[in-house]
């Protein structure tokens, strides 16, 4: 075991450096929080994840042969993954993290809100 003592001067330097870092951490944390509140980018139908999940911006234009589980009236704003109000035209989607989808859209993971 080391019997080396920590000099008081080094202890004070460390404490002062730690106190000086608090405002910096607060500013960085605040800027990240503001960025998170900013409106997410719209999901591009050509995005690889959107293509894989058959996302369309108009549920009326879903290819029924390619998506036999699609039923008329299934829209993003009626899906459990929709993170907006029912009246919002666009809102974030839990499936497409960080992206907004159109309320009239649809994808293969659509699930009715309870």
C-alpha positions in Angstrom: 0.0 0.0 0.0 1.2 3.5 -0.8 1.9 5.8 2.2 2.2 8.9 0.0 0.2 11.8 1.3 -1.6 14.2 -1.0 -0.2 17.7 -0.5 -2.7 20.3 0.5 -1.7 22.5 -2.5 -2.6 19.7 -5.0 -5.9 19.1 -3.2 -6.8 22.8 -3.5 -5.8 22.9 -7.1 -8.0 20.0 -7.9 -11.0 21.4 -6.0 -10.7 24.8 -7.7 -10.4 23.1 -11.2 -13.5 21.1 -10.4 -15.5 24.2 -9.3 -14.4 26.0 -12.4 -15.7 23.2 -14.6 -19.2 23.3 -13.2 -20.3 26.3 -15.3 -18.8 24.8 -18.4 -20.7 21.5 -17.8 -23.9 23.4 -17.2 -23.6 25.4 -20.5 -22.8 22.2 -22.5 -25.7 20.4 -20.9 -28.1 23.3 -21.6 -27.0 23.4 -25.3 -27.7 19.7 -25.6 -31.1 20.1 -24.0 -32.0 22.9 -26.4 -30.8 20.8 -29.4 -33.0 17.9 -28.2 -36.0 20.2 -28.1 -35.4 21.5 -31.7 -37.8 20.1 -34.3 -36.5 16.8 -35.7 -35.7 16.5 -39.4 -38.4 15.0 -41.6 -37.9 11.4 -42.5 -36.8 11.0 -46.2 -38.7 8.2 -47.9 -35.3 7.2 -49.5 -33.7 6.7 -46.1 -32.5 3.1 -45.8 -34.6 2.4 -42.7 -37.7 4.0 -44.2 -37.3 1.9 -47.3 -36.8 -1.3 -45.3 -40.0 -0.5 -43.4 -42.1 0.5 -46.4 -42.6 4.1 -45.1 -44.8 6.2 -47.4 -46.0 9.8 -46.7 -49.6 9.0 -47.9 -51.3 5.9 -46.6 -53.6 5.9 -49.6 -50.6 5.3 -51.9 -49.5 2.1 -50.1 -48.8 -0.8 -52.5 -51.3 -3.4 -51.3 -49.5 -6.3 -53.1 -46.2 -5.5 -51.3 -48.0 -4.7 -48.0 -51.0 -7.1 -47.6 -51.3 -6.2 -43.9 -52.0 -2.5 -44.6 -55.7 -1.5 -44.1 -57.3 1.7 -45.1 -57.3 4.2 -42.3 -54.0 3.1 -40.8 -52.0 6.4 -40.5 -49.0 7.3 -38.5 -51.0 9.7 -36.3 -53.1 6.7 -35.2 -50.0 4.5 -34.4 -48.6 3.8 -31.0 -45.2 4.9 -32.2 -46.5 8.5 -33.0 -45.1 10.9 -30.5 -47.2 13.9 -31.3 -50.8 15.1 -30.7 -53.5 13.5 -32.9 -54.0 16.9 -34.6 -50.3 17.4 -35.5 -49.5 17.2 -39.2 -45.9 15.9 -38.4 -44.4 14.5 -35.3 -41.4 12.4 -34.1 -41.7 8.6 -34.4 -40.3 6.1 -31.9 -39.3 3.8 -34.7 -37.4 6.5 -36.7 -35.4 8.0 -33.9 -34.6 11.7 -34.3 -36.9 12.0 -37.3 -40.4 13.3 -37.8 -43.0 11.5 -39.9 -46.1 12.8 -41.7 -49.4 12.1 -39.8 -51.0 10.7 -43.0 -48.0 8.4 -43.6 -47.7 4.6 -42.9 -45.0 1.9 -42.4 -44.9 -1.8 -41.8 -44.6 -1.5 -38.1 -47.9 0.4 -37.7 -49.7 -0.6 -34.5 -53.0 0.8 -33.4 -53.0 3.1 -30.3 -54.8 1.5 -27.4 
